[in-house]
Amino acid sequence: MEEKTRYYKFPVGKVIIRRTGDKIEKKGKSGVWENAMNLAWRFCSGDGNLIEISEKEAQEK
């Protein structure tokens, strides 16, 4: 079964993040997805400051 990719953004700023299973990436300034495992704690800590968005919204940013 293929893992679903989910997209997120911070409430402030323009950083877009996507997660597929354990793989976490952020959208770089050039529009290319880059490894962002340093943000993994956001998903594990439960601090809840990420907002889930649609894939369409992520592509538009």
C-alpha positions as CSV (number, residue, x, y, z in Angstrom):
1,M,0.0,0.0,0.0
2,E,1.4,3.4,-1.0
3,E,1.8,5.9,1.8
4,K,-0.1,9.1,1.4
5,T,1.7,12.4,1.3
6,R,0.4,15.2,3.5
7,Y,1.2,18.8,3.2
8,Y,1.6,21.4,6.0
9,K,2.5,25.0,6.6
10,F,3.4,27.1,9.6
11,P,0.8,29.6,10.8
12,V,3.3,32.4,10.1
13,G,5.7,32.5,7.2
14,K,5.8,30.7,3.9
15,V,7.5,27.4,4.7
16,I,5.6,24.4,3.1
17,I,6.4,20.9,4.4
18,R,5.4,17.5,3.1
19,R,5.5,14.2,4.8
20,T,5.3,10.7,3.3
21,G,5.7,8.1,6.0
22,D,9.0,9.0,7.7
23,K,10.2,11.1,4.9
24,I,9.9,14.9,5.6
25,E,10.8,17.5,3.1
26,K,10.4,21.3,2.8
27,K,9.8,23.3,-0.3
28,G,12.9,25.3,-1.0
29,K,13.1,28.9,-2.4
30,S,13.6,27.5,-5.9
31,G,10.4,25.3,-5.6
32,V,12.4,22.1,-5.3
33,W,11.6,19.7,-2.4
34,E,14.5,19.3,0.0
35,N,15.2,16.9,2.9
36,A,14.1,18.4,6.1
37,M,14.5,15.8,8.8
38,N,15.5,18.5,11.2
39,L,11.8,19.4,11.3
40,A,10.8,15.8,12.4
41,W,10.4,17.0,16.0
42,R,7.4,19.1,14.8
43,F,5.6,15.9,14.0
44,C,6.7,14.0,17.2
45,S,6.4,16.7,19.8
46,G,2.7,17.4,19.3
47,D,3.2,21.1,19.6
48,G,0.4,21.5,17.0
49,N,1.6,24.6,15.2
50,L,1.5,23.0,11.7
51,I,-1.6,23.5,9.6
52,E,-2.5,20.8,7.1
53,I,-3.1,22.0,3.6
54,S,-4.1,20.4,0.3
55,E,-1.5,19.4,-2.3
56,K,-3.0,22.0,-4.6
57,E,-2.3,24.7,-2.0
58,A,1.3,23.4,-1.5
59,Q,2.0,23.6,-5.2
60,E,0.7,27.1,-5.5
61,K,3.0,28.5,-2.8
